[in-house]
Every structure is written in structure tokens, then in C-alpha cells.
Amino acid sequence: MKTMIQWASALILMISVSSCNGQSKTESVKLKAPAKKAMAAFAEGCFWCSEHIYESIPGVDSVVSGYAGGDVEHPSYEQVSSETTGHAETILVYYDPAKVSYSQLLKAFFASHDPTTLNRQGPDEGTSYRSVIFYSSPQEKLDAEQAVRDITLSGRFSKPIVTEILPLKKFWRAEDYHQDYEKNNPNNPYIQSVSKSRYEQFKKNYKGKIKDNE
């Protein structure tokens, strides 16, 4: 009897996993901003934290959590978390360039995480949590390189900057439950212990305007 129960439980688990995998298929996002808008992509640790941070910047219309920088098609969160796909948890920021510049978003990037910790951000460790600026044009690449030089010369960080600067080739939208995660799950232990404190630190570091403070 015990064996039959164990077999039935295993079968249910297999069906559940199969169902979850079917529902978690990710789709690529068209890398073209709407008219009179622009987009930028950054990886700086957990995208739950980053999404909320960039949504607080005036001029930012929306932020999408996803995966970039890897070589696996339709990566799932589980695959990315296994550190075998090459992807980093990334946010795609849609913004109004008449209200906030790309250079200002780069300043927010360095104000919202530690760019000196290799493959790590806070309690999260692995290549999927590495620091990356993804560029979509030659000018963005130049701006990103200049931002790294500026932050290095500023002496704000005592250790070398390890941020990568990579072309944005593909962006895979993360599963639905990751979108607006902090807003929809305010009592989640990770949100309470990590995301909120990271956001408060960002507000102290960032010199630009923040919607909370307007």
C-alpha cells in the first residue's frame, strides 16, 4: 500500500512539473521602442528589486523583468537560476527621453547596486546576478563606457568595477508571476528583508528625482 501511495504521489508530481514547464515558456520581446520613446536594459541582481527601483524614476513609463545575455532559447526561471544558460536577470526599461536621459538611467544603475561584486548581489550569488549594461546602439555603448570611467574616477567604490558592457541581442520576458513582483507580493520575506532595504539605499545614493519624493 505504501508503495502504491508513493508511486501515485510521484506521478502527480511529474504531471505538475510538466504542467508548470508548459506554462512557464518565455517569449522574446521585440527590441524596438514605441514612437517617441526609448528603451534600456540593465542587469544588477534580482530583477524584483530592480523593477521597483526604475519604476520610481520620473520619465520611466514601464519596466519588464526578463533574461538577457545567454544562449538558450525560451529560458525558464528555473533554467536561468541553474546558472547554465548564460542569462542574467535583466530589466527592460521603457522611458521618455524628453523627461529622463539614458545617462541619467546609467547614474541610477550605479546608485542601485554594488558593481564591484562579481556574479553576486547581496544574498544572491551566481552569473545570473552579475552586473551588466546592455546597449542597443553605438552611442549607448560609448555612454556606458564613459559611465564606468566616471564612476571609477569618482572613487565612490574602493574595489574595481566588474560591470560588463554587452550588446542586447535578445530579451526574454520572464514568467508572468515575476512582473511587478514587489507590488503584488509586498509581504514576501525576500521583499521585506532585501528589496525594501535596497530601494531605501538607492534613494540615498541617487541624485536625481524620485517619484516618491516629488
C-alpha positions, 0 to 999 in steps of 0.5 A: 500500500505504501508503495502504491501511495508513493508511486501515485504521489510521484506521478502527480508530481511529474504531471505538475512539473510538466504542467508548470514547464508548459506554462512557464515558456518565455517569449522574446520581446521585440527590441524596438521602442514605441514612437517617441520613446526609448528603451534600456536594459540593465542587469544588477541582481534580482530583477524584483528589486530592480523593477521597483527601483526604475519604476520610481524614476520620473520619465520611466513609463514601464519596466519588464523583468526578463533574461538577457545575455545567454544562449538558450532559447525560451529560458525558464526561471528555473533554467536561468537560476541553474546558472547554465544558460548564460542569462542574467536577470535583466530589466527592460526599461521603457522611458521618455527621453524628453523627461529622463536621459539614458545617462541619467538611467546609467547614474541610477544603475550605479546608485542601485547596486554594488558593481564591484561584486562579481556574479553576486548581489547581496544574498544572491550569488551566481552569473545570473546576478552579475552586473551588466549594461546592455546597449542597443546602439553605438552611442549607448555603448560609448555612454556606458563606457564613459559611465564606468570611467566616471564612476571609477574616477569618482572613487565612490567604490574602493574595489574595481568595477566588474560591470560588463558592457554587452550588446542586447541581442535578445530579451526574454520576458520572464514568467508572468508571476515575476512582473511587478513582483514587489507590488503584488507580493509586498509581504514576501520575506525576500521583499521585506528583508532585501528589496525594501532595504535596497530601494531605501539605499538607492534613494540615498545614493541617487541624485536625481528625482524620485517619484516618491519624493516629488 
